[in-house]
Amino acid sequence: MTEENYDLLSEKFENEVKKSQKTTFTNNMKLPIHRWYRYSAGFSAEWVEDILKTLPIGLNVYDPFAGSGTVMIAADKMGFNSIGVDPHPFVSKMTSAKLGWNISVDEYQTTIKKVLNFALKANEINISTDDYPPLIEKSYSKDNLAKLDALKHGLETVEMSEQVKPLVWFTLATILRSASGVGTAQWQYILPTRKTHEFNAFDAFKAKADQISEDMIIYQKKYQKKSKFLATDARNAFEVPENWADIVITSPPYANNYDYADATRLEMSFFGTVQSWGDLQEKVRKYLIRSSTQSVSKLKDATFDIAKDDLLSPIYSELQPILEQLLAERETHGGKKNYHTMIVNYFLDMAKVMHDLRRVVKQNGEIIMVIGDSAPYGVYIPVDRWLGELALSQGFTEWHFAKERDRNIKWKNRTHTVPLKEGYLTIKG
C-alpha cells in the first residue's frame, strides 16, 4: 500500500468522527447476503466497501476475525481477493455456508422443496422430540419443535449434493430464533423466561429460502466469488500464506465479558453440538480469544505469572498494577468475577494475533481494526493504546486510533460511568 493511500485513509477516518452505525451490524440487514442472519458482533459492510473503494482492485484482503463474513462478502462485491478465518465451531460453519452464495440457485431451490415436502409428511407422523436438551424444550412449543425436528430429519435424509447441503443447513439454522417463542434476539443469550410470537417453522423456512434465492440471483448476476474462508485460529493461522495480505480489515472480540459460546447455545443445542451450558468450555470457548471470564476461571491462580510472558513485555508496567486493582475490586463485588484473569489472557491472545499478523501482512501493508475499550468493575483498560504497543513490538511501524462513537451512554442499568469509546485502530506495516 502506498504512502498516499495510507494518508487518505487516515484523513478519511479523522474527518468522519460522528454519530453513525458503521461499527454495528444494523444497516447490513438491508443488504443482500449480509441480511441472511444478524450477527451481534458484526460491523457495517458499507464501511468496508468505502475502504475498498480507495484501493486498487486486485489487492489481498484479510480478516482474522471473520465472524459472519462481512469483509469477505464486501470484498467479493468490490472485486478483491480475500481470506477470512474464525475458529468458532458454529459461527464458522454458518459463515462457510453463507459464502456459498455462488452455487446453483435452481439446485438450491429444488433441494429446499424436497426437504420441506419430506418435513410436511414426517410432521404428520408425530415423531417424538423428547431427546432434545431442556433449553430447546423450553424455547419452543411442541408443535413448532416437531416441525423443526422434521426439517432437520429432512436435511439428514433427503439426497443432495455436498455443494448445496451447507446452504440448506444454514437455511434451517437461521430460522431457529424466529421460530422460537421465548423472545430472544438473534445471537443473544437464551433466557427462555418470557413468551412472544413464534413464526411457523415451515413458513419461516420457505420465506428464508426465498430470500436467500433472491440474493443469490442478485450477486451471481453482478459479482464473482473470490473469497476463501478457513475455520482456524487467528493466533496461528498458518494456512494463510506469508506476506499475503495488503490490508487487514477486522474487528476482534472486545474485552467486555461477552460470551461468544453462550450466544450460540440455542442453535448448537438444537443440532446436538452441546447438551448443556457446561459443554461450552470444551466444545467452543477453548478455541476462542479469551474475552470472557467464563473462559479463564481455571487460570485465576496463574494470572500474574501469565502477565510476565515476553509477548506482554511492552505493556507490562501498566498491565501489572491494573491487574492488582481488578483483583482488589473483585473482593468488593458479589459476583467476584475474574476480570484480572480475563484481561491478561485477552491481551496475551491479541499479542499472539499481532505476531501472526506480522507474518501474514506485507511490509507496506496495513491493518484497520474496529475496537472498543473496556472498564470492568469501573477500572479503565486502554485497549487501543495497548494493542498499538503490542503491534509495534511485533515489527509494525506506527499506529493511530480514530474515535467513531461513544459507548456505555444509553444503558440505564450500566454498572459504571467510565466514558467508553469505539473506533478504528489503524496499524501501518
C-alpha positions in Angstrom: 0.0 0.0 0.0 1.4 3.4 -0.9 2.0 6.3 1.5 -0.6 8.3 -0.3 -3.3 5.6 0.2 -2.4 5.4 3.9 -2.7 9.2 4.3 -6.1 9.2 2.5 -7.4 6.5 4.8 -6.2 8.2 7.9 -7.7 11.6 6.8 -11.0 9.8 6.0 -11.3 8.3 9.5 -10.4 11.6 11.2 -12.9 13.6 9.2 -15.8 11.2 9.8 -15.9 11.0 13.6 -19.6 11.5 14.0 -22.7 9.5 15.1 -23.1 6.5 12.8 -23.8 2.8 12.7 -20.6 2.0 10.8 -19.3 0.0 13.8 -22.5 -2.0 14.1 -24.3 -4.7 12.0 -27.6 -2.8 11.9 -27.5 -1.5 8.3 -26.3 -4.9 7.0 -29.9 -6.2 7.5 -30.9 -4.2 4.4 -28.2 -5.6 2.2 -28.2 -8.8 0.1 -26.4 -11.8 1.5 -25.5 -9.9 4.7 -29.1 -9.9 5.8 -29.4 -13.7 5.9 -28.7 -13.6 9.6 -27.9 -10.9 12.2 -24.6 -11.3 14.0 -24.5 -9.2 17.1 -20.7 -8.7 17.0 -20.7 -7.6 13.3 -20.0 -4.3 11.7 -21.0 -2.3 8.7 -20.4 -3.8 5.2 -20.8 -0.4 3.7 -17.9 0.9 5.8 -15.8 -2.0 4.4 -16.8 -1.1 0.9 -15.9 2.5 1.5 -12.4 1.5 2.4 -12.0 -0.9 -0.5 -13.1 1.9 -2.9 -9.9 3.8 -2.1 -7.7 0.9 -3.0 -6.6 -0.6 -6.3 -8.5 -3.7 -7.5 -6.5 -6.9 -7.0 -5.1 -6.3 -3.5 -5.4 -9.1 -1.0 -7.8 -8.5 1.9 -7.5 -10.5 5.2 -10.0 -10.8 8.1 -8.5 -12.7 11.1 -11.9 -12.4 12.9 -14.2 -13.2 10.1 -17.4 -13.7 12.2 -20.4 -13.6 9.9 -18.2 -12.9 6.8 -18.9 -9.2 6.3 -15.4 -8.4 5.0 -15.3 -11.3 2.6 -18.8 -10.7 1.1 -17.9 -7.0 0.7 -14.6 -8.0 -0.9 -16.5 -10.2 -3.4 -18.7 -7.3 -4.3 -15.8 -5.0 -4.8 -13.7 -7.4 -6.8 -10.9 -8.1 -4.2 -9.3 -11.4 -3.2 -10.0 -12.2 0.4 -9.3 -14.7 3.1 -11.2 -14.9 6.4 -10.6 -17.1 9.4 -12.7 -17.9 12.5 -12.4 -20.8 15.0 -15.9 -20.7 16.5 -17.3 -24.2 15.5 -20.8 -23.0 14.9 -20.2 -19.5 13.5 -17.5 -20.8 11.1 -20.0 -23.3 9.8 -22.6 -20.6 9.3 -20.1 -18.3 7.5 -18.7 -21.0 5.3 -22.2 -21.9 4.2 -23.1 -18.2 3.7 -20.2 -17.8 1.3 -21.8 -20.5 -0.9 -23.9 -17.8 -2.5 -22.4 -18.7 -5.9 -23.9 -22.3 -6.1 -26.7 -23.2 -8.4 -29.9 -21.4 -7.5 -32.0 -24.0 -9.2 -30.4 -26.8 -7.3 -30.8 -25.0 -4.0 -34.5 -24.3 -4.6 -35.1 -27.8 -5.7 -33.4 -29.2 -2.6 -35.3 -26.9 -0.3 -38.6 -28.1 -1.8 -37.6 -31.7 -1.3 -36.6 -31.1 2.4 -39.8 -29.2 3.0 -42.0 -31.9 1.4 -40.2 -34.5 3.5 -40.8 -32.5 6.7 -44.5 -32.0 5.9 -45.0 -35.7 5.7 -42.8 -36.5 8.7 -44.6 -34.0 10.8 -47.9 -35.8 10.2 -46.4 -38.9 11.9 -46.0 -37.1 15.2 -42.4 -38.2 15.9 -41.2 -37.8 19.5 -38.9 -34.8 20.3 -38.1 -35.9 23.8 -34.4 -36.3 23.1 -33.7 -32.5 22.9 -31.9 -30.7 25.8 -34.1 -28.8 28.3 -33.2 -25.5 26.8 -34.7 -26.5 23.5 -37.9 -27.8 25.1 -38.3 -24.5 27.0 -37.7 -22.4 23.9 -40.3 -23.9 21.5 -43.9 -25.0 21.5 -44.3 -28.7 21.0 -45.9 -28.1 17.6 -43.1 -25.9 16.3 -40.3 -28.1 17.7 -41.9 -31.0 15.9 -41.8 -29.0 12.7 -38.1 -28.0 13.2 -37.3 -31.6 14.0 -39.0 -32.8 10.8 -36.9 -30.2 8.8 -33.7 -31.5 10.5 -34.6 -35.1 9.6 -35.3 -33.9 6.1 -31.8 -32.3 5.9 -30.3 -35.6 7.1 -32.4 -37.9 4.8 -33.1 -36.1 1.5 -30.4 -36.9 -1.1 -28.5 -33.7 -2.0 -25.0 -32.7 -3.3 -22.2 -31.8 -0.9 -22.2 -28.4 -2.6 -25.7 -27.5 -1.7 -26.1 -29.2 1.7 -24.3 -26.5 3.7 -26.6 -23.7 2.5 -29.7 -25.9 3.1 -28.4 -26.5 6.7 -27.8 -22.8 7.0 -31.4 -22.0 6.0 -32.6 -24.1 8.9 -30.1 -22.7 11.3 -31.2 -19.1 10.6 -34.8 -19.6 11.5 -34.3 -21.1 14.9 -34.7 -17.7 16.6 -37.8 -16.6 14.7 -39.4 -20.0 15.3 -38.8 -19.7 19.0 -41.4 -18.2 21.3 -39.1 -17.0 24.0 -38.4 -13.5 22.7 -34.7 -13.7 22.4 -33.0 -11.5 19.8 -30.6 -13.1 17.2 -27.2 -14.1 18.6 -28.0 -13.1 22.2 -28.0 -15.2 25.2 -31.0 -17.5 25.6 -33.1 -17.0 28.8 -36.5 -18.5 28.0 -38.3 -16.7 30.7 -40.9 -14.8 28.7 -43.1 -15.6 25.8 -43.7 -13.9 22.5 -44.9 -14.7 19.0 -43.3 -17.6 17.3 -43.3 -18.0 13.5 -44.5 -21.2 12.0 -41.3 -23.1 11.3 -42.4 -24.4 7.8 -43.4 -20.9 6.7 -40.2 -19.4 8.1 -38.1 -22.0 6.3 -39.7 -21.3 3.0 -39.5 -17.5 3.5 -35.8 -17.6 4.3 -35.1 -19.9 1.3 -36.9 -17.4 -0.9 -34.8 -14.5 0.5 -31.6 -16.5 0.0 -32.5 -17.4 -3.6 -33.3 -13.8 -4.4 -30.0 -12.5 -3.1 -28.0 -15.3 -4.8 -29.5 -14.2 -8.1 -28.6 -10.6 -7.5 -25.0 -11.4 -6.6 -24.4 -14.0 -9.3 -25.5 -11.6 -12.0 -23.1 -8.9 -10.8 -20.2 -10.3 -8.9 -17.6 -13.1 -8.8 -16.8 -15.1 -5.7 -13.1 -14.6 -4.9 -13.2 -15.1 -1.1 -11.9 -18.0 0.9 -12.8 -19.0 4.4 -10.8 -21.1 6.8 -12.1 -22.5 10.1 -8.9 -21.7 12.0 -7.4 -19.5 14.7 -6.0 -16.0 14.1 -3.4 -16.7 16.8 -1.7 -19.2 14.5 -3.4 -19.1 11.1 -0.6 -20.9 9.3 -2.9 -21.8 6.4 -2.8 -18.2 5.4 0.3 -17.6 3.3 3.2 -15.4 4.5 3.3 -11.9 3.2 -0.1 -12.4 1.5 -2.2 -9.5 2.9 -2.1 -6.0 1.5 -4.7 -4.9 4.0 -6.4 -6.3 7.1 -10.0 -5.2 7.9 -11.4 -6.7 11.0 -13.0 -6.4 14.4 -11.6 -8.6 17.2 -13.6 -9.5 20.2 -13.9 -6.7 22.8 -12.6 -7.3 26.3 -16.1 -6.8 27.7 -17.0 -10.3 29.0 -19.3 -11.2 26.1 -19.5 -15.0 25.9 -19.5 -15.9 22.2 -20.0 -19.5 23.1 -23.2 -19.0 25.1 -24.5 -16.6 22.4 -25.0 -19.6 20.1 -26.1 -22.2 22.6 -29.7 -22.4 21.3 -28.5 -23.3 17.8 -25.8 -25.7 19.0 -28.3 -27.4 21.4 -30.8 -27.9 18.6 -28.2 -29.5 16.3 -26.7 -31.6 19.1 -23.3 -29.9 19.3 -23.8 -29.3 23.0 -26.2 -30.8 25.6 -25.8 -28.2 28.3 -24.1 -24.9 29.3 -21.3 -27.0 30.8 -20.3 -28.3 27.4 -19.5 -24.9 26.1 -15.9 -24.7 27.5 -14.6 -27.8 25.8 -16.8 -27.6 22.7 -16.4 -23.8 21.9 -14.6 -21.5 24.4 -11.2 -23.1 24.3 -10.9 -22.2 20.6 -11.7 -18.5 21.1 -9.9 -15.3 22.1 -10.3 -15.2 25.9 -12.6 -12.2 26.2 -15.0 -13.5 28.9 -14.5 -14.6 32.5 -16.2 -17.9 31.7 -13.2 -19.0 29.6 -10.5 -18.3 32.2 -11.8 -19.4 35.6 -9.3 -22.2 35.9 -6.4 -19.8 35.2 -7.0 -17.3 38.0 -4.2 -18.5 40.2 -1.7 -18.1 37.3 -2.8 -14.5 36.4 0.3 -12.7 37.5 2.6 -15.3 36.0 0.9 -15.0 32.7 1.4 -11.3 32.8 5.2 -11.9 32.7 5.0 -13.6 29.2 7.6 -12.0 26.9 4.8 -11.1 24.4 3.3 -8.8 27.1 6.5 -7.0 28.0 5.7 -3.8 26.0 2.7 -3.2 28.3 3.7 -5.0 31.5 4.5 -1.9 33.5 0.9 -0.6 33.0 -0.7 -4.0 33.0 0.6 -5.2 36.3 -0.9 -2.5 38.6 -4.3 -2.7 36.7 -4.4 -6.4 37.3 -3.8 -5.8 41.0 -6.6 -3.1 41.0 -9.0 -5.5 39.4 -8.2 -8.2 41.9 -8.8 -5.8 44.7 -12.1 -4.6 43.2 -13.2 -8.3 42.8 -13.4 -8.7 46.5 -15.9 -5.8 46.8 -18.4 -7.2 44.3 -20.9 -10.0 44.9 -20.1 -11.8 41.6 -16.4 -11.9 42.2 -15.7 -12.1 38.5 -12.1 -12.9 37.5 -11.7 -9.8 35.3 -8.0 -9.6 36.1 -7.5 -13.1 34.6 -9.7 -12.3 31.6 -7.7 -9.1 30.8 -4.3 -10.6 31.0 -5.3 -13.6 28.8 -7.1 -11.3 26.4 -4.0 -9.3 25.7 -1.8 -12.3 25.6 -4.1 -13.8 22.9 -4.1 -10.5 21.0 -0.3 -10.3 21.2 -0.3 -13.7 19.5 -2.6 -12.4 16.9 -0.3 -9.4 16.2 2.6 -11.9 16.0 0.9 -13.9 13.3 -0.3 -10.8 11.5 3.3 -9.7 11.1 3.9 -12.9 9.3 0.8 -12.5 7.0 0.8 -8.8 6.3 3.2 -7.4 3.7 5.8 -5.0 4.9 4.0 -2.0 3.4 0.6 -3.4 4.3 -2.0 -2.0 6.8 -4.4 -3.2 9.5 -7.7 -1.5 10.3 -9.5 -2.8 13.3 -12.8 -1.8 14.8 -12.2 -1.8 18.5 -13.7 -0.6 21.8 -12.2 0.0 25.1 -13.3 -1.5 28.4 -13.8 -0.8 32.1 -14.5 -4.0 34.1 -15.6 -3.1 37.6 -15.0 0.6 36.6 -11.3 0.0 36.0 -10.4 1.6 32.7 -8.4 -0.6 30.2 -6.7 1.5 27.4 -7.4 -1.2 24.7 -6.4 0.9 21.7 -3.1 2.0 23.1 -2.1 -1.4 24.4 -3.0 -3.1 21.1 -1.0 -0.4 19.3 2.0 -1.0 21.5 1.8 -4.8 21.0 1.7 -4.2 17.3 4.9 -2.1 17.4 6.6 -4.8 19.4 6.0 -7.3 16.5 7.6 -5.0 13.9 4.8 -2.8 12.7 5.9 0.8 12.4 3.1 3.0 13.7 -0.5 3.1 14.9 -3.3 5.6 15.1 -6.8 5.5 16.7 -9.8 7.5 15.5 -12.9 7.6 17.6 -16.2 6.8 15.9 -18.7 7.0 18.7 -19.2 6.9 22.4 -20.3 3.8 24.2 -21.9 2.9 27.5 -24.1 6.0 27.4 -27.6 4.7 26.9 -28.0 1.7 29.2 -29.8 2.6 32.4 -28.5 -0.5 34.2 -24.8 0.1 33.4 -22.6 -0.7 36.4 -20.1 2.1 36.0 -19.9 5.6 34.5 -16.5 5.4 32.9 -16.6 7.0 29.4 -16.0 4.4 26.7 -15.4 4.8 23.0 -15.4 2.8 19.8 -13.4 3.5 16.7 -10.7 2.4 14.3 -7.2 1.3 15.2 -5.0 1.7 12.1 -1.7 0.0 12.1 0.9 0.5 9.5 3.3 -2.2 8.3 
